[in-house]
Amino acid sequence: MRTDGDSWDITTSVGSTALFVAAARALEAQKAEPLAVDSYAEVFCRAVGGQWAELLDDNEPDHQLKSEFGDYFVSFQGARTRYFDGYFRAAADAGVRQVVILAAGLDSRAYRLPWPDGTKIYELDQPQVLDFKREVMAAHGHKPTAERREIAVDLRDDWLKSLKDSGFDPSKPSAWIAEGLLMYLPATAQDQLFAGIDTLASSGSHVAIEESVPISAEEFTAAVEEERAAGGTQGPFFQLVYNEQHAPAAKWFAGHGWTAVATPLTGYLREVGRSLAAPDTEAGRMIANCSLVSAIKE
């Protein structure tokens, strides 16, 4: 279970979830008609090796990402990547040249998106996670397509000061993303995150957020106990999340002077031509609980 001040690298605790998602993106890229292609996701998985490399070579048939749930999760990650890639392209087209990736994990957009000249990308995460990404990319000769600045900070700490100290200019428009993050923060930290974004974002700034509706306390407790009983054969998930939500993102930002739109994941998957899991399955419940939110500050 999570504790105050806990930390991790890319293969432990919350860090391992970034690796799980990267593997899903790599599997999506192997499809004949992928929703999004992140070629660096495979690079990260092979750098870690073991089951993550074997999975991409179809040598891990019992891995969760090879299950029925995994099939839908891979489509979910493909859709999520496509949505947020489009969000960033729109922000760049609108003239935004400051990008903030909160809990950057193995996000490779600083390397794979065609950023306009003058773009600065600030990646915030645990120091060991940032070290892993930088070292892997450098070892393979990959360079970012914009000026990339690492900020080793815990988002439960004073990340606003760290961001400004790294050169972020609050007087200029910015584009923010919180992808696969909120569930790993307690509700108070979610509120502080939203407030921090609002404080540093000037008029014309953009924000994009993935959020999930918490499940009931009874369901959550049962899921944690089931996961513990399984002995971690598929790795922890429910033991890492807080299952809390301070306020729906679209409602919060709309109440603070932003024009916000929430897109249910179910609707977006239909829009991009992917099938939905049955509503009474684990994958169906996961997808039904998720929304992709974007907003622009007036």
PECORNOR-V950662 format. One record per residue. N is the residue number from 0. RES is the residue in three letters. SS is DSSP state (h for helix, s for strand, l for the rest). PHI is phi in degrees with one decimal (none if undefined). Layout:
n: [N & N]
res: [RES & RES]
ss: [SS & SS]
phi: [PHI & PHI]
This chain:
n: [0 & 1 & 2 & 3 & 4 & 5 & 6 & 7 & 8 & 9 & 10 & 11 & 12 & 13 & 14 & 15 & 16 & 17 & 18 & 19 & 20 & 21 & 22 & 23 & 24 & 25 & 26 & 27 & 28 & 29 & 30 & 31 & 32 & 33 & 34 & 35 & 36 & 37 & 38 & 39 & 40 & 41 & 42 & 43 & 44 & 45 & 46 & 47 & 48 & 49 & 50 & 51 & 52 & 53 & 54 & 55 & 56 & 57 & 58 & 59 & 60 & 61 & 62 & 63 & 64 & 65 & 66 & 67 & 68 & 69 & 70 & 71 & 72 & 73 & 74 & 75 & 76 & 77 & 78 & 79 & 80 & 81 & 82 & 83 & 84 & 85 & 86 & 87 & 88 & 89 & 90 & 91 & 92 & 93 & 94 & 95 & 96 & 97 & 98 & 99 & 100 & 101 & 102 & 103 & 104 & 105 & 106 & 107 & 108 & 109 & 110 & 111 & 112 & 113 & 114 & 115 & 116 & 117 & 118 & 119 & 120 & 121 & 122 & 123 & 124 & 125 & 126 & 127 & 128 & 129 & 130 & 131 & 132 & 133 & 134 & 135 & 136 & 137 & 138 & 139 & 140 & 141 & 142 & 143 & 144 & 145 & 146 & 147 & 148 & 149 & 150 & 151 & 152 & 153 & 154 & 155 & 156 & 157 & 158 & 159 & 160 & 161 & 162 & 163 & 164 & 165 & 166 & 167 & 168 & 169 & 170 & 171 & 172 & 173 & 174 & 175 & 176 & 177 & 178 & 179 & 180 & 181 & 182 & 183 & 184 & 185 & 186 & 187 & 188 & 189 & 190 & 191 & 192 & 193 & 194 & 195 & 196 & 197 & 198 & 199 & 200 & 201 & 202 & 203 & 204 & 205 & 206 & 207 & 208 & 209 & 210 & 211 & 212 & 213 & 214 & 215 & 216 & 217 & 218 & 219 & 220 & 221 & 222 & 223 & 224 & 225 & 226 & 227 & 228 & 229 & 230 & 231 & 232 & 233 & 234 & 235 & 236 & 237 & 238 & 239 & 240 & 241 & 242 & 243 & 244 & 245 & 246 & 247 & 248 & 249 & 250 & 251 & 252 & 253 & 254 & 255 & 256 & 257 & 258 & 259 & 260 & 261 & 262 & 263 & 264 & 265 & 266 & 267 & 268 & 269 & 270 & 271 & 272 & 273 & 274 & 275 & 276 & 277 & 278 & 279 & 280 & 281 & 282 & 283 & 284 & 285 & 286 & 287 & 288 & 289 & 290 & 291 & 292 & 293 & 294 & 295 & 296 & 297]
res: [MET & ARG & THR & ASP & GLY & ASP & SER & TRP & ASP & ILE & THR & THR & SER & VAL & GLY & SER & THR & ALA & LEU & PHE & VAL & ALA & ALA & ALA & ARG & ALA & LEU & GLU & ALA & GLN & LYS & ALA & GLU & PRO & LEU & ALA & VAL & ASP & SER & TYR & ALA & GLU & VAL & PHE & CYS & ARG & ALA & VAL & GLY & GLY & GLN & TRP & ALA & GLU & LEU & LEU & ASP & ASP & ASN & GLU & PRO & ASP & HIS & GLN & LEU & LYS & SER & GLU & PHE & GLY & ASP & TYR & PHE & VAL & SER & PHE & GLN & GLY & ALA & ARG & THR & ARG & TYR & PHE & ASP & GLY & TYR & PHE & ARG & ALA & ALA & ALA & ASP & ALA & GLY & VAL & ARG & GLN & VAL & VAL & ILE & LEU & ALA & ALA & GLY & LEU & ASP & SER & ARG & ALA & TYR & ARG & LEU & PRO & TRP & PRO & ASP & GLY & THR & LYS & ILE & TYR & GLU & LEU & ASP & GLN & PRO & GLN & VAL & LEU & ASP & PHE & LYS & ARG & GLU & VAL & MET & ALA & ALA & HIS & GLY & HIS & LYS & PRO & THR & ALA & GLU & ARG & ARG & GLU & ILE & ALA & VAL & ASP & LEU & ARG & ASP & ASP & TRP & LEU & LYS & SER & LEU & LYS & ASP & SER & GLY & PHE & ASP & PRO & SER & LYS & PRO & SER & ALA & TRP & ILE & ALA & GLU & GLY & LEU & LEU & MET & TYR & LEU & PRO & ALA & THR & ALA & GLN & ASP & GLN & LEU & PHE & ALA & GLY & ILE & ASP & THR & LEU & ALA & SER & SER & GLY & SER & HIS & VAL & ALA & ILE & GLU & GLU & SER & VAL & PRO & ILE & SER & ALA & GLU & GLU & PHE & THR & ALA & ALA & VAL & GLU & GLU & GLU & ARG & ALA & ALA & GLY & GLY & THR & GLN & GLY & PRO & PHE & PHE & GLN & LEU & VAL & TYR & ASN & GLU & GLN & HIS & ALA & PRO & ALA & ALA & LYS & TRP & PHE & ALA & GLY & HIS & GLY & TRP & THR & ALA & VAL & ALA & THR & PRO & LEU & THR & GLY & TYR & LEU & ARG & GLU & VAL & GLY & ARG & SER & LEU & ALA & ALA & PRO & ASP & THR & GLU & ALA & GLY & ARG & MET & ILE & ALA & ASN & CYS & SER & LEU & VAL & SER & ALA & ILE & LYS & GLU]
ss: [l & l & l & l & l & l & l & l & l & l & l & l & h & h & h & h & h & h & h & h & h & h & h & h & h & h & h & h & h & l & l & l & l & l & l & l & l & l & h & h & h & h & h & h & h & h & h & h & l & l & h & h & h & h & h & h & l & l & l & l & l & l & l & h & h & h & l & h & h & h & h & h & h & h & h & h & h & h & h & h & h & h & h & h & h & h & h & h & h & h & h & h & h & l & l & l & l & s & s & s & s & s & l & l & l & l & l & l & h & h & h & h & l & l & l & l & l & l & l & s & s & s & s & s & s & l & h & h & h & h & h & h & h & h & h & h & h & h & h & l & l & l & l & l & l & l & s & s & s & s & s & s & l & l & l & l & l & l & h & h & h & h & h & h & h & l & l & l & l & l & l & l & l & l & s & s & s & s & l & l & l & h & h & h & l & l & h & h & h & h & h & h & h & h & h & h & h & h & h & h & l & l & l & l & l & s & s & s & s & s & s & s & l & l & l & l & h & h & h & h & h & h & h & h & h & h & h & h & h & l & l & l & l & l & l & l & l & l & l & l & l & l & l & l & l & l & l & l & h & h & h & h & h & h & l & l & l & s & s & s & s & s & s & s & h & h & h & h & h & h & h & l & l & l & l & l & l & l & l & l & l & h & h & h & h & h & h & h & l & s & s & s & s & s & s & s & s & l]
phi: [none & -72.5 & -135.6 & -61.8 & 76.6 & -67.8 & -136.1 & -162.3 & -110.2 & -75.1 & -109.3 & -127.3 & 47.3 & -63.3 & -59.2 & -66.6 & -68.7 & -65.6 & -69.5 & -60.7 & -68.7 & -61.7 & -62.5 & -64.0 & -64.9 & -64.6 & -67.9 & -61.7 & -65.6 & -78.9 & -70.6 & -63.4 & -131.5 & -70.6 & -74.9 & -154.9 & -121.1 & -115.5 & -67.4 & -78.3 & -59.2 & -66.5 & -58.7 & -64.5 & -62.6 & -72.5 & -66.9 & -75.1 & 78.8 & 59.7 & -60.8 & -72.1 & -75.3 & -62.4 & -58.9 & -71.5 & -95.5 & 63.2 & -109.5 & -128.1 & -62.7 & -95.2 & -66.8 & -58.5 & -72.7 & -101.2 & -89.2 & -60.8 & -57.8 & -60.5 & -58.4 & -72.4 & -65.4 & -62.8 & -63.0 & -57.3 & -67.7 & -62.6 & -67.0 & -61.8 & -63.2 & -61.1 & -60.6 & -74.2 & -61.6 & -63.4 & -59.2 & -67.2 & -62.7 & -65.3 & -64.6 & -64.1 & -63.1 & -82.6 & 101.6 & -72.9 & -126.7 & -121.7 & -123.6 & -122.8 & -106.5 & -84.1 & 53.2 & -62.0 & 50.5 & -104.0 & -61.7 & -111.1 & -63.5 & -64.7 & -103.8 & -111.5 & -92.0 & -83.5 & -72.1 & -65.4 & -56.1 & 89.3 & -76.4 & -114.6 & -116.8 & -103.2 & -108.7 & -109.0 & -172.7 & -62.4 & -57.9 & -69.3 & -68.7 & -64.1 & -59.6 & -59.2 & -60.7 & -60.2 & -67.3 & -66.1 & -63.1 & -66.1 & -63.2 & -98.9 & 76.0 & -87.7 & -121.9 & -67.2 & -94.3 & -148.6 & -73.1 & -106.4 & -121.3 & -87.6 & -129.5 & -82.1 & -155.0 & -87.0 & -69.3 & -87.1 & -104.6 & -81.9 & -73.6 & -62.9 & -63.7 & -61.4 & -66.6 & -65.7 & -64.4 & -90.7 & 109.1 & -63.2 & -108.6 & -65.1 & -81.5 & -110.3 & -59.1 & -141.1 & -125.2 & -116.8 & -141.2 & -127.3 & -107.0 & 62.3 & -118.4 & -56.0 & -65.2 & -93.3 & -117.4 & -66.6 & -57.7 & -62.9 & -70.7 & -62.1 & -62.2 & -64.6 & -64.5 & -59.0 & -63.7 & -64.7 & -59.6 & -61.8 & -65.5 & -92.6 & -89.7 & -82.9 & -57.9 & 89.6 & -80.2 & -121.6 & -143.7 & -134.1 & -141.3 & -102.7 & -140.6 & -127.5 & -77.5 & -59.1 & -82.7 & -64.9 & -58.8 & -66.6 & -63.4 & -65.7 & -61.0 & -64.0 & -66.3 & -64.1 & -65.5 & -63.8 & -65.1 & -64.0 & -65.0 & -73.0 & 73.9 & 71.8 & -63.7 & -110.5 & 85.5 & -76.6 & -139.9 & -62.5 & -73.2 & -103.2 & -98.5 & -97.5 & 55.2 & -129.2 & -147.3 & -74.8 & -157.9 & -55.6 & -58.7 & -61.4 & -67.0 & -62.4 & -69.6 & -60.4 & -76.9 & -120.7 & 88.7 & -110.2 & -93.8 & -119.5 & -133.0 & -105.2 & -112.2 & -58.4 & -60.2 & -58.2 & -67.2 & -68.9 & -62.1 & -62.1 & -61.1 & -94.3 & 84.3 & -105.4 & -75.2 & -105.9 & -73.8 & -58.3 & -62.0 & -93.6 & -102.2 & -60.0 & -65.9 & -62.6 & -67.6 & -60.2 & -67.4 & -64.4 & -85.0 & -104.6 & -134.2 & -110.2 & -117.4 & -134.7 & -151.2 & -127.4 & -82.5 & -77.0]
